[in-house]
């Protein structure tokens, strides 16, 4: 999910720590690449990273120096390194930060001919766009899907109309059970919402022409659909802890992280996951990380070669799995789909039609501070869907300096 990049004020406090953990390029040694990444989630993930590193070193007669930083500290330390001129050659970057770093000229564009774009899922590749150019390669990706209790929902809905019908039927059959845990107006809900908007044929923005679009009919219809689900999905039911896992809600929208949690903590629940219901076309949202090359690197060619290596057909599935996401390389993802359980496979299917977030540097702020409250205003009955989104769109235009 979104993480905010801290300012340069932390440079002095963190510089010593960065030096200790090996920040920055190895000046004068063109055959050593410094790559910043998160600390491994598990020992097994760490071994995968090591195997990939050794394979690249052997094939290219070079050295790769990993600098592994706790995920919660990563953006702060990266900002400090950039401000102090000690940025690495290459590193991991959260998707919505790519456009900000690109416009700041902190990272460099992908050289022509580096990759075959058709080898990657479009949604994943698009998360690297800024002003029409790619500024990174997609390392891993994730999304949300529709969890459903197979006892209450034998066949998952494919369309919004089916979703509303099933939700109503479930609640009418037992007033103590909600049809679905309707997402809330918070940062998480606002991250999921564009996937539903795209399912109505809409987009959040037109970046090229500097237009805000989420006050138009597809987005209004999407928010109204969420509002329409509330009578059959009362919050007094769905606000309970683990409402879906405890059998108090027939459906919920969540990500792959909840599959393992439910299987571990609620082993008796018979559930599955399906792609999100849609109005006009299958669609979904996307999260994940990209690999970028920093403008101060003296090893840019080697850096792009390494990013090619960890996103190619043979290695992307390994790297993405160790990172906790799904492959962005289509062939690698197809190999993964053949080996994972049905609940996980549903997310890979969803990612085929994922839409990237708008490529504007302020999007995290727009998501958390403008769209999220607007969603909640409509969901709590304080405004109509149109009123809430018109106000939010106007605030976004003002923030971005766009006229339409």
C-alpha angles and dihedrals in degrees: 000000000000120000125184120235112232120227129254092267090095094060098103095044095048105033094086091051092049092052090050092053094047104260121178136030122301098251115220095016106096091177096062119081121198114209124184119208143150121282111267115270092219138007087254091056090049090054091052090053090049093049091051091048093051092047092053093046093051094046094048104029092235139113126248117200114200118205106194116196131181108265094235091054098039102093094044092052092043092053090050093049091050092049092050096046095248100110117147124249092253139349152157120293130185110247100247092051096061096083092048093051091044094053090046088053089235091129132037131236121259108264116245112267095022094119142005101247094207089064089073135063108263095230092053094046092047091060086074096056125116121168090344097308131103116242100178148006122256111249102180138347142200139183143171131265140182114278112201135186104235092209092057098030111032092175119032119230118255098190136042091248091055090046093054092044094051093044090053093047093051094050094044090053091053121010090201092064124072122216096227141349098250111214116251133233097263134107092278094049091047090053091054096042099076089061089061091044089055088050087062091052095261138121132208097232144354098230097184093055095033096240129148110219106174094095090062126099101274091055093042090051090050095053091044089053090057090048091049090056094059099081089061092036107046116193091225085070102035095046089070116107112274092354094174096042091048092053095251094117127039096212142015138178113237145127138264092272088075095056094072092039093055094044091051100042101028105032093162095060111105103210142147138188128237134179116273118280113249141197103218109354139009111266143146146178129262141216134172144097137294134206116237138180118227122231093234093058118121090196103056096140091051091045093055090046090055092049089050088052096054093045099046127109094266101045111026095081090053094047095044093048092050088049091052099250142087128274119270093199107090098220091046090049092050089054090050093048090059093058107039132085120267095255091057094042090061090066092052088052089051092050091060087074100032120139121216121234117257112286096236122123094230097052096111088056092046091050097048104032105031113021097038095055090044091055091049092048090059095040091052092049096246093121140005118261090253094048093048094048095043089055092045093048092051091051090049093051089051092049094047096040091237122147099209 
